[in-house]
Amino acid sequence: MLSSVTIQNFAIIDSLHLDFKSGLTIFTGETGAGKSIIIDALSQVIGKMGDESLIQTGHDEAIVTAAFTIPDSQRLPALQDLMGETSILTITKRLLRNKPSITTANGRPVTLKKLRVAMHSVLNIIGQHDTLQLFDSIYQLQLVDTYGGPD
């Protein structure tokens, strides 16, 4: 479960911290209020490629940190590699101006590819055309692993 997200200097967001409770969370608001920017920021912590255009004007970095609480029963091997023995997974993405971005999982550097594979079972951001992920072989395998159980 997504427990919290902190966003700094990302697009039009100066600073934002959100804590989530169990259940459904819905973002509503007028056009241009920033709903999609929050989703774009969350996309960064599940392995989406970012670039410096997302860094707020006048700043040299944007930071997105998300904390997830994940019970043992829901940890696939790729996720276990990122988490270790703790039940909390904290992912931080630092987008830097004129430098490569830095992504960490529980304080250790992680590649975007490894992050994408591990986070497929944790957070799904579904948009208008995202039914196309049904054609993704990694996604299909994770569905089988998730619903088929560890055996």
N, C-alpha and C positions, 0 to 999 in steps of 0.2 A: 504494500500500500504506500502511495505517496504520502509522506508525513508533512513535508514542508518544502518550500522553494524560496530562494532568495535571489533577487535579480538586481544587478547594479550596472548603471551606465550602458544599458542595452536598448538601442533604438531610442524611443522617447521616454523610457523609464529611467529616472534618476536612481531611485532605490525603492525596492518593494520586497516585503516579506509576507508570505502566506503560510498559515498552518492549516492542514487539512484534517478532518475527522473522518471516521469510517462512513461509508455511504456514498451517495451520488453528489458530485459537485458540478454546478452549472454556472458558467460565466455568461452574464447578460449585460447589455448596454448598447448605447447608441453607436452608430458607425463612427469609427475613428477613436473610440474610447480606449483601445489598447488590448482588447480581448485576444486578437490574433497574435499580438506581440508576446503575450504571456505563453501562448502555445508554441510560438517560434523559439522562445527561450527554453522551454521544456524539451523541445526537439534537440537542442544542443546537448543535453545531458543523456540522451539515448543514442547518440552517435551520429547526428546529422553534421555534415560539414558546415563550418561557419566561415565567415570572412569579415574583414575589418569594416565593411559597410554597416555591420550591425552595431559597431561601437559608436556610442553617442558622441556627437561633435564636441570637441574641446577636451576629450579624454583619450588616454592612450590604451585603455583596456576596458573590456566589459567582462563581468563575472556572473555566471549562473551556477548556483549550488542547489542541488536537490537531495533530500534525505528520504530514503525508502525503508520501511520496516517489512522484512521478508521472513516469514516463518520457515523453519527447516523443511517442512513438507513441500514447500513450493520452490525449492532451490534446485535448479538443473545444474549439471556439472560446470558449465561455462560461468554461471552466476556464482557458484561456490568458489571458483578460482578468484573472483573479484572480492568476495566478502570475507573469506577466512572463517573464523569461529564466531564472529559477531552476527547479530540479527539485524543490524542497521547497515545499510549501504549508503554512503554519501558520495555523490559524484559532483565534481567541480569542473567547469569548463571556463578557461580564461582565454578570451579572444584578445590578441595583442595587435597593436598597430605596427605594421612593417616587420612582424615576426610571426613564426608559426604559433598556432594556438596550443594550449597545454590542457590536457584532460587527465584528471586523477580520479581514482576510485579508492575510497578510504585512505586517501593520502598518497597512494602509489600511482605512478604514471601508467596509463592504459592506452592502447591503440584504439582508434575509432572502430576498426573492424571487430576487434574483440568485444568492445562495448556494445556495438549493434547486436551481435549474436547473443550476448548475455541479457541485454535489456528487452529483447523481443518478448520474453515471457513476463515482464514486469509492468511495462507501460506501453500502451498502444494509443497513438494519436491518429484518429480516423477522420479523414476529410472526404470531400465529395468524390474524389477519384481513387480512394484508397482500397476499394474492393480489388484493385489490381494486385494487391499483395497476396491474394490467393494463388497467384501464379509463381510466387517466390518459393523456391525449394527449401530455403532455410526456414521460412515461416511454416511451411507444411510439416517439416520434421519437428519443429517445436510444438505444433499442435498435437502431433502424435505422441511426443514425449510427455506433454502436459496432461493430456487426457488418458494416455495409456498407462501411466504410472511408471515407477522406476524399474519394474521388472520387464 
